């Protein structure tokens, strides 16, 4: 979980693929505002690489590019909103939304946080760092994550998961610089975005199995909301 909460269970992740495509479509549309050509738009290029890795349908991908670039005649307008609060058992949470209806999003966040606690602006963000988060995989066997982080100028890293994907944490201002440096260190960048990393993460072992399941269910419900782009939870590991 750490820097960004993600569903751990494969069946849950599989059921969420449609929602993932919806989130990626928003990211593509926003990136495409700065140009529909990935060769000249690094932000769009990174999002497209992420979309292809999860097998997003080509027609869905191309439609999102055209819509975001204004090539379809449709007006695309998403507002960014952050919500802060606590999951059950006082686990701090930051929720990033992209919505075409702020009032709807706010109302749904109030409902979802009934099983936790919805805080005011600043009530939780003080316990998170605003950082760059880069997901990358080794282009060749034997690539050293720690050495790559040092050489590329990353602030921190999380070792590769079961899928071979490592997370490099950067200063917010250094996100693009580290992205461009990682390929020379033997890593292929899959996604790059600004996000939030907890300063004092709670160890899952400090919660009972039942308590951890309640927290996971709460986070999954947040992530399933159509306006939610990212969920950052103060859990370690």
C-alpha positions as CSV (number, residue, x, y, z in Angstrom):
1,X,0.0,0.0,0.0
2,X,2.5,2.7,1.1
3,X,2.5,5.5,-1.4
4,X,-0.7,4.5,-3.1
5,X,-3.4,2.0,-2.1
6,X,-4.2,-0.7,-4.6
7,X,-6.5,-3.7,-4.4
8,X,-4.3,-6.7,-3.4
9,X,-6.6,-9.5,-4.3
10,X,-6.5,-10.6,-7.9
11,X,-10.2,-11.2,-8.2
12,X,-11.0,-7.7,-6.8
13,X,-8.4,-6.2,-9.2
14,X,-9.9,-8.1,-12.2
15,X,-13.4,-6.9,-11.4
16,X,-12.1,-3.3,-11.3
17,X,-10.6,-3.4,-14.8
18,X,-13.5,-1.5,-16.2
19,X,-13.1,1.2,-13.6
20,X,-9.4,1.3,-14.3
21,X,-10.1,2.0,-18.0
22,X,-12.4,4.8,-17.0
23,X,-9.7,6.4,-14.8
24,X,-7.1,6.1,-17.5
25,X,-9.5,7.6,-20.1
26,X,-9.7,10.7,-17.8
27,X,-5.9,10.8,-17.5
28,X,-5.6,10.5,-21.3
29,X,-8.1,13.2,-22.0
30,X,-6.4,15.6,-19.6
31,X,-3.0,14.9,-21.0
32,X,-4.2,15.2,-24.6
33,X,-5.3,18.8,-23.9
34,X,-1.6,19.6,-24.5
35,X,-1.5,17.9,-27.9
36,X,-2.7,14.6,-29.4
37,X,0.8,13.5,-30.6
38,X,2.5,11.3,-28.0
39,X,5.9,12.0,-29.6
40,X,5.5,15.7,-28.6
41,X,3.6,15.2,-25.4
42,X,5.5,13.3,-22.8
43,X,2.7,13.2,-20.3
44,X,0.4,11.7,-22.9
45,X,3.0,9.2,-23.9
46,X,3.4,7.9,-20.3
47,X,-0.3,7.5,-19.8
48,X,-0.6,5.7,-23.1
49,X,2.1,3.3,-22.1
50,X,0.2,2.6,-18.8
51,X,-3.0,2.0,-20.8
52,X,-1.4,-0.4,-23.2
53,X,0.2,-2.4,-20.3
54,X,-3.3,-3.1,-18.9
55,X,-4.7,-3.9,-22.4
56,X,-7.0,-1.0,-22.7
57,X,-9.0,-1.4,-26.0
58,X,-7.4,0.6,-28.8
59,X,-10.7,2.3,-29.8
60,X,-11.3,3.4,-26.2
61,X,-7.8,4.8,-26.1
62,X,-8.0,6.7,-29.4
63,X,-11.4,8.1,-28.5
64,X,-10.1,9.5,-25.3
65,X,-7.2,11.2,-27.1
66,X,-9.5,12.8,-29.7
67,X,-11.9,13.9,-27.1
68,X,-9.3,15.4,-24.9
69,X,-7.6,17.2,-27.8
70,X,-10.9,18.7,-28.8
71,X,-11.0,16.8,-32.1
72,X,-14.6,15.5,-31.6
73,X,-16.3,18.8,-31.0
74,X,-17.2,17.7,-27.4
75,X,-16.2,19.9,-24.4
76,X,-14.3,18.0,-21.8
77,X,-14.3,19.6,-18.4
78,X,-13.0,17.8,-15.2
79,X,-12.4,19.6,-11.9
80,X,-9.7,18.4,-9.5
81,X,-10.8,17.9,-5.8
82,X,-9.0,16.4,-2.8
83,X,-10.7,14.9,0.2
84,X,-9.0,14.0,3.4
85,X,-10.1,11.9,6.4
86,X,-9.7,8.6,8.1
87,X,-10.6,5.0,7.2
88,X,-11.9,2.8,10.1
89,X,-9.4,2.5,12.9
90,X,-7.9,5.9,12.3
91,X,-6.0,5.1,9.1
92,X,-5.3,8.4,7.4
93,X,-6.5,8.7,3.7
94,X,-6.1,11.2,0.9
95,X,-8.6,10.9,-2.0
96,X,-7.9,12.5,-5.4
97,X,-11.0,13.1,-7.6
98,X,-11.5,14.2,-11.1
99,X,-15.1,15.0,-11.6
100,X,-17.5,16.7,-14.0
101,X,-19.9,17.4,-11.1
102,X,-18.3,18.7,-7.9
103,X,-21.5,18.7,-6.0
104,X,-22.1,15.0,-6.8
105,X,-18.6,14.1,-5.8
106,X,-18.8,15.9,-2.5
107,X,-22.1,14.3,-1.7
108,X,-20.8,10.8,-2.5
109,X,-17.6,11.4,-0.5
110,X,-19.7,12.3,2.6
111,X,-21.7,9.0,2.2
112,X,-18.6,6.9,1.6
113,X,-16.8,8.4,4.7
114,X,-19.6,7.5,7.0
115,X,-17.7,4.3,7.9
116,X,-14.7,6.4,8.6
117,X,-14.4,10.1,9.2
118,X,-14.3,12.9,6.6
119,X,-11.9,15.6,7.7
120,X,-11.5,19.2,6.6
121,X,-8.7,20.5,4.4
122,X,-5.4,20.1,6.1
123,X,-6.7,17.6,8.7
124,X,-4.7,14.7,7.2
125,X,-2.5,16.2,4.5
126,X,0.1,17.4,7.1
127,X,0.9,13.7,7.6
128,X,1.7,13.1,3.9
129,X,4.4,14.2,1.6
130,X,3.5,15.5,-1.9
131,X,5.9,13.5,-4.1
132,X,6.4,12.1,-7.6
133,X,5.6,8.4,-8.0
134,X,7.1,6.4,-10.8
135,X,6.2,2.8,-11.6
136,X,8.9,1.1,-13.6
137,X,10.1,-2.4,-14.5
138,X,13.5,-3.8,-15.2
139,X,14.3,-3.9,-18.9
140,X,16.8,-6.7,-18.2
141,X,17.4,-9.3,-15.5
142,X,19.6,-8.2,-12.7
143,X,18.8,-4.5,-12.8
144,X,19.5,-3.0,-9.3
145,X,16.5,-1.0,-8.0
146,X,18.5,0.8,-5.3
147,X,21.4,1.7,-7.5
148,X,18.9,2.9,-10.2
149,X,17.2,5.1,-7.6
150,X,20.5,6.7,-6.6
151,X,21.8,7.2,-10.1
152,X,18.5,8.6,-11.4
153,X,18.1,11.0,-8.5
154,X,15.1,9.4,-6.8
155,X,14.4,10.3,-3.2
156,X,13.3,6.7,-2.2
157,X,12.1,3.5,-3.8
158,X,9.9,0.4,-3.1
159,X,11.3,-2.9,-4.2
160,X,9.8,-4.7,-7.1
161,X,6.5,-6.5,-6.4
162,X,5.4,-9.9,-7.7
163,X,4.8,-8.5,-11.1
164,X,8.4,-7.1,-11.2
165,X,7.2,-3.4,-10.9
166,X,9.2,-1.1,-8.6
167,X,8.1,2.3,-7.4
168,X,10.6,5.2,-7.4
169,X,9.7,8.2,-5.2
170,X,10.9,11.6,-6.2
171,X,10.7,15.2,-5.1
172,X,7.6,16.6,-6.8
173,X,9.7,19.0,-8.9
174,X,12.1,16.1,-10.0
175,X,9.4,13.8,-11.4
176,X,10.2,14.4,-15.1
177,X,14.0,14.4,-14.6
178,X,14.0,11.0,-12.8
179,X,11.6,9.6,-15.5
180,X,14.1,10.6,-18.2
181,X,17.1,9.2,-16.2
182,X,15.6,5.7,-15.4
183,X,15.9,4.1,-18.9
184,X,19.7,4.6,-18.8
185,X,19.7,2.6,-15.5
186,X,17.9,-0.3,-17.1
187,X,14.3,0.5,-16.1
188,X,11.2,1.0,-18.4
189,X,8.9,3.7,-17.0
190,X,5.2,2.5,-16.9
191,X,3.6,5.4,-15.2
192,X,4.5,8.7,-13.6
193,X,2.4,11.0,-11.5
194,X,2.3,13.3,-8.5
195,X,0.9,11.7,-5.4
196,X,1.0,11.5,-1.6
197,X,3.3,9.3,0.6
198,X,2.5,8.9,4.3
199,X,5.1,10.2,6.7
200,X,4.1,7.9,9.6
201,X,2.4,4.8,8.0
202,X,0.6,2.4,10.2
203,X,1.9,-1.2,10.2
204,X,-0.9,-3.6,9.0
205,X,0.4,-5.9,11.8
206,X,-0.9,-3.4,14.4
207,X,-4.4,-4.1,13.2
208,X,-6.3,-7.4,13.7
209,X,-7.4,-9.4,10.6
210,X,-10.9,-8.1,11.0
211,X,-9.8,-4.5,11.4
212,X,-7.6,-4.7,8.3
213,X,-10.4,-6.2,6.3
214,X,-12.6,-3.3,7.3
215,X,-10.0,-0.8,6.2
216,X,-9.5,-2.7,2.9
217,X,-13.3,-2.7,2.3
218,X,-13.5,1.0,2.9
219,X,-10.6,1.8,0.6
220,X,-12.0,-0.5,-2.1
221,X,-15.4,1.4,-1.9
222,X,-13.6,4.7,-2.3
223,X,-11.6,3.4,-5.3
224,X,-14.8,2.1,-7.0
225,X,-16.3,5.5,-7.1
226,X,-16.4,6.9,-10.6
227,X,-15.0,10.3,-9.6
228,X,-12.1,8.9,-7.7
229,X,-8.7,8.8,-9.5
230,X,-6.3,7.8,-6.7
231,X,-6.5,6.7,-3.1
232,X,-3.5,7.3,-0.9
233,X,-3.6,5.5,2.5
234,X,-1.4,5.7,5.5
235,X,-0.6,2.0,5.6
236,X,2.9,0.6,5.4
237,X,4.0,-2.2,3.1
